[in-house]
């Protein structure tokens, strides 16, 4: 029974790690959905479900880190390694604008790649500056923590200087990529060459301090335990508390997605089910009482589970993406057109509303 936890939620009390363990072991997933849906309506009283028009641009796949969960990277010197020329990146952006329109900041690009030892800070400053000047319709929501840390290391400058210079060049917010599970025990198992939990949190803390927003993510279903997942949520919640108290930046959204083992060094890991996803996003909504938006992950779970998740605390359907190479390198990925996203939202009983990266409404 979870009546006492439901009462805490109704009274606006925070959930504890012990509460989380009980929720994850609760057999009735629908009850968790009802609780998460209740919180969703408190934070978003209208029936609108938001989405944005965006494109992933994986500008390089060269990476020396060799994360066990990744099938996208190619080590330096590999014949399949690439770095996209600027003109090809610009063409991808122009294709995006042809779909999303040319209103300022109406289209999002999510640029992410590997840790390429040939790309220092000046490369990104030049590229982002060019994009900003050429394409004012584009909002640059790009680079993982791992990329930021590596760029700073290669360029021999601090994390803060790196972020300040990138923001001056045109970077507007940070995605939550690279969080995986915010617990060093898990990180050492799946990505022992990447940044630590504290380093991931500190990059976002620094971004918030200089007035830059970001998002938080969780990749679950690899080698972590349920307690690891809850500790991840607690770390995100604590940092958001800190942001609200001390800074101008904060997490605008949280996105949970399930690990896709195909083609990785963890191929023997049993893939997370749709029920596991629904349970996890519902509990995320209940724990993250200070994050307004919880986004679906149709890329890994597919459109049907994403539709159902709209009754499990989700209020945002995510981005059209147009292109996705990291997850699809393992053989599993869903990418959808704008009209299909709108249809899925409407069929679930909600009103689709286009937004920008700042979660402001954009007229169609």
C-alpha positions in Angstrom: 0.0 0.0 0.0 1.2 3.5 -0.8 -1.7 5.5 0.8 0.7 7.4 3.0 2.9 8.4 0.1 -0.2 9.5 -1.9 -1.2 11.6 1.1 2.3 13.2 1.2 2.0 14.0 -2.5 -1.5 15.5 -2.0 -0.1 17.7 0.8 2.8 18.8 -1.3 5.4 17.1 0.8 8.7 15.9 -0.7 9.4 12.3 -1.3 12.3 10.5 0.3 14.6 7.8 -1.0 12.6 5.3 1.0 9.4 6.5 -0.6 11.0 6.0 -4.0 12.0 2.4 -3.2 8.4 1.7 -2.2 7.0 3.3 -5.4 9.3 1.3 -7.7 8.2 -1.9 -5.9 4.5 -1.0 -6.1 2.9 -3.6 -8.4 0.1 -1.3 -9.7 1.7 0.9 -12.4 -1.6 2.5 -13.1 -1.8 3.9 -9.6 1.6 5.5 -10.0 0.3 7.0 -13.3 -2.8 8.5 -11.5 -0.6 10.1 -8.9 1.8 11.5 -11.5 -1.1 12.7 -13.7 -2.5 14.6 -10.7 0.8 16.4 -10.2 1.0 17.1 -13.9 -2.4 18.9 -13.9 -1.4 20.9 -10.8 1.6 22.2 -12.7 -0.1 22.5 -16.1 -3.8 23.1 -15.6 -4.6 23.1 -19.3 -4.9 20.2 -21.7 -2.1 21.4 -23.8 0.9 19.1 -24.6 3.8 21.0 -26.0 6.4 20.0 -28.7 9.0 21.8 -30.6 10.6 21.7 -34.1 14.2 20.7 -33.9 17.0 18.8 -35.4 19.8 16.7 -34.0 23.1 17.4 -35.7 25.8 14.9 -34.8 28.7 17.0 -36.1 31.4 14.4 -35.3 31.5 10.8 -34.3 35.2 10.8 -33.4 35.6 10.0 -29.8 38.4 8.4 -27.6 36.2 7.7 -24.5 34.8 4.3 -25.6 31.7 4.3 -23.4 30.3 0.8 -23.2 26.8 1.9 -23.8 27.6 3.7 -27.1 27.6 2.2 -30.6 27.9 5.6 -32.3 31.5 6.6 -31.7 34.6 5.8 -33.8 38.1 6.2 -32.2 40.5 8.8 -33.6 42.0 7.5 -36.9 39.2 5.1 -37.6 38.2 5.0 -41.3 34.5 5.6 -40.4 35.3 8.6 -38.3 34.0 12.0 -39.5 33.6 15.7 -38.8 31.0 17.4 -40.8 32.1 20.4 -42.9 30.5 23.7 -42.1 28.5 23.8 -45.3 26.9 20.4 -44.6 25.9 21.6 -41.1 24.4 24.8 -42.7 22.5 22.7 -45.2 20.9 20.7 -42.4 19.9 23.9 -40.6 18.4 25.3 -43.8 16.3 22.0 -44.1 15.1 22.5 -40.6 14.1 26.1 -41.2 12.2 25.1 -44.3 10.0 23.0 -41.9 9.9 25.2 -38.8 9.9 28.7 -40.2 12.2 31.7 -39.9 10.8 33.4 -36.8 13.7 34.1 -34.3 14.4 31.2 -32.0 11.6 29.1 -33.4 13.7 26.1 -34.4 16.1 24.2 -32.2 19.4 22.5 -33.1 20.8 20.0 -30.7 24.5 19.6 -31.7 26.3 16.8 -30.1 29.2 14.6 -31.0 32.2 12.7 -29.7 35.2 14.0 -27.8 37.3 14.8 -30.8 40.9 15.7 -29.9 41.1 18.0 -33.0 38.3 20.3 -32.0 39.2 23.1 -29.6 37.2 26.0 -28.3 37.9 28.2 -31.3 36.2 25.6 -33.6 32.9 25.9 -31.6 33.2 29.7 -31.3 33.5 30.0 -35.0 30.8 27.5 -35.8 28.2 28.9 -33.4 29.0 32.5 -34.4 28.4 31.6 -38.0 25.1 29.8 -37.2 23.9 32.8 -35.1 24.6 35.3 -37.8 23.3 33.3 -40.7 20.2 31.7 -39.0 18.5 33.9 -36.4 15.6 31.4 -36.4 17.8 28.8 -34.8 18.1 28.4 -31.0 21.4 26.6 -30.2 20.7 24.1 -27.5 23.9 22.0 -27.7 26.9 20.1 -26.3 27.0 17.6 -23.5 28.9 18.0 -20.3 31.5 15.6 -21.5 32.1 17.9 -24.6 32.2 21.0 -22.4 34.7 19.4 -20.0 36.9 18.2 -22.9 36.8 21.5 -24.8 37.9 23.3 -21.6 40.7 20.7 -21.1 42.0 20.9 -24.7 41.8 24.7 -24.7 43.4 25.0 -21.2 40.7 27.3 -19.9 38.2 26.9 -17.0 34.7 25.5 -17.4 33.2 28.9 -16.7 35.3 30.6 -19.3 34.4 27.9 -21.8 30.7 28.5 -21.2 31.0 32.2 -21.2 32.8 32.2 -24.5 30.4 29.7 -26.1 27.5 31.7 -24.9 29.0 34.9 -26.5 29.4 32.9 -29.7 25.7 31.9 -29.7 25.2 28.8 -27.4 21.9 29.5 -25.6 21.3 26.5 -23.4 22.8 23.1 -22.4 21.0 19.8 -22.9 21.2 17.2 -20.2 23.1 14.7 -22.3 25.8 12.6 -20.6 24.0 12.3 -17.3 23.4 8.6 -17.8 23.0 7.7 -14.0 24.4 10.3 -11.6 26.2 7.8 -9.4 29.9 7.1 -9.7 29.5 3.4 -9.1 27.4 3.1 -12.3 29.5 5.5 -14.2 32.7 3.5 -13.6 30.9 0.4 -14.9 29.6 2.0 -18.2 31.8 5.0 -18.9 34.8 5.1 -16.7 36.6 7.7 -18.8 33.8 10.3 -18.6 33.2 13.0 -16.1 32.2 12.1 -12.5 28.8 12.8 -11.0 30.1 15.9 -9.3 31.7 17.2 -12.5 28.4 16.7 -14.4 26.5 18.6 -11.7 29.1 21.3 -11.5 29.0 22.1 -15.2 25.2 22.6 -15.0 25.7 24.5 -11.7 28.1 26.8 -13.5 25.8 27.3 -16.5 23.0 28.2 -14.2 25.2 30.7 -12.3 26.0 32.6 -15.5 22.3 32.7 -16.4 22.2 29.8 -18.8 19.3 27.3 -18.6 19.7 23.6 -19.2 17.8 20.3 -19.2 18.4 17.2 -17.1 18.2 13.6 -18.4 18.5 10.1 -17.1 19.5 7.1 -19.1 18.1 4.1 -17.2 18.2 0.3 -17.8 21.9 -0.4 -18.1 23.7 -1.7 -15.0 22.1 0.5 -12.3 19.8 -0.5 -9.4 16.5 1.1 -8.5 18.3 2.9 -5.7 20.7 4.4 -8.2 17.8 5.8 -10.2 16.3 7.4 -7.1 19.7 8.9 -6.1 19.9 10.4 -9.6 16.6 12.1 -9.2 17.6 13.4 -5.8 20.8 14.9 -7.2 18.8 16.7 -10.0 16.2 17.9 -7.5 18.9 19.3 -5.1 20.7 21.1 -7.9 17.4 22.7 -9.1 16.8 23.9 -5.5 20.2 25.5 -5.5 19.5 27.1 -8.9 16.2 28.6 -7.7 17.8 30.0 -4.6 21.1 31.4 -6.0 21.1 31.8 -9.8 19.2 33.0 -12.9 19.5 29.8 -14.8 17.8 26.5 -14.0 16.6 23.1 -15.4 13.7 23.8 -17.8 12.8 20.1 -18.2 13.6 16.5 -17.3 13.8 13.7 -19.8 14.2 10.0 -19.0 15.1 7.5 -21.7 15.8 3.8 -21.7 19.2 2.3 -22.6 19.3 0.6 -26.0 21.8 -2.3 -25.7 22.0 -3.3 -29.4 25.5 -2.9 -30.9 27.1 -1.8 -27.6 29.5 -3.5 -25.2 26.5 -4.1 -22.9 24.5 -6.0 -25.5 23.7 -8.7 -23.0 21.8 -6.3 -20.8 18.0 -6.9 -20.8 16.2 -4.0 -22.4 13.8 -1.9 -20.3 10.2 -2.6 -21.0 7.4 -0.1 -21.6 6.1 -0.7 -18.1 9.5 0.1 -16.7 9.6 3.3 -18.7 6.1 4.4 -17.5 6.9 3.6 -13.9 10.1 5.5 -14.1 8.7 8.7 -15.7 5.8 8.7 -13.3 8.1 8.5 -10.3 10.3 11.2 -11.9 7.3 13.5 -12.0 6.6 12.8 -8.4 10.1 13.3 -7.2 11.0 16.3 -9.3 8.6 18.7 -7.7 10.7 21.7 -8.6 11.0 21.0 -12.4 8.0 22.1 -14.3 8.3 20.1 -17.5 8.7 16.4 -18.0 9.4 15.3 -21.6 8.5 12.1 -23.4 11.2 9.9 -25.0 9.5 8.5 -28.1 12.9 8.0 -29.8 13.6 5.0 -27.6 10.1 3.8 -26.6 8.1 4.6 -29.7 5.0 6.7 -30.3 2.5 4.4 -28.6 4.3 4.3 -25.2 4.9 8.0 -25.5 1.1 8.6 -25.9 0.4 6.5 -22.8 3.0 8.5 -20.9 0.9 11.6 -21.3 -1.2 10.1 -18.5 1.9 9.3 -16.4 3.1 12.8 -15.7 4.4 13.8 -19.1 3.4 17.3 -20.4 5.8 17.6 -23.4 6.3 15.4 -26.4 9.8 16.5 -27.2 11.2 17.5 -30.6 10.6 16.5 -34.1 14.4 15.9 -34.2 14.4 15.2 -38.0 17.6 13.2 -37.6 19.0 11.0 -34.9 22.3 9.0 -35.2 23.5 8.2 -31.7 20.7 5.9 -30.6 19.9 4.7 -34.1 23.5 3.5 -34.4 22.3 0.6 -32.2 19.4 -0.2 -34.6 16.5 1.4 -32.6 15.2 4.8 -33.1 11.9 6.6 -33.9 11.8 10.0 -35.6 8.5 11.7 -36.4 7.1 14.5 -38.5 5.3 17.5 -36.9 1.9 16.4 -38.2 2.3 12.9 -36.7 3.3 14.4 -33.3 0.2 16.6 -33.4 -2.0 13.6 -34.3 -0.7 11.5 -31.5 -1.2 14.3 -29.0 -4.8 14.9 -30.2 -5.7 11.2 -30.3 -4.6 11.0 -26.6 -7.2 13.7 -25.7 -4.8 16.6 -25.5 -4.3 19.9 -27.4 -0.9 20.1 -29.3 0.9 23.3 -28.8 4.2 24.2 -30.5 6.8 25.8 -28.3 10.4 27.0 -28.4 13.3 25.8 -26.3 12.4 28.2 -23.5 8.9 26.6 -23.4 7.2 29.7 -24.8 4.3 29.1 -27.2 5.1 29.5 -30.9 2.3 30.2 -33.4 2.0 27.5 -36.1 
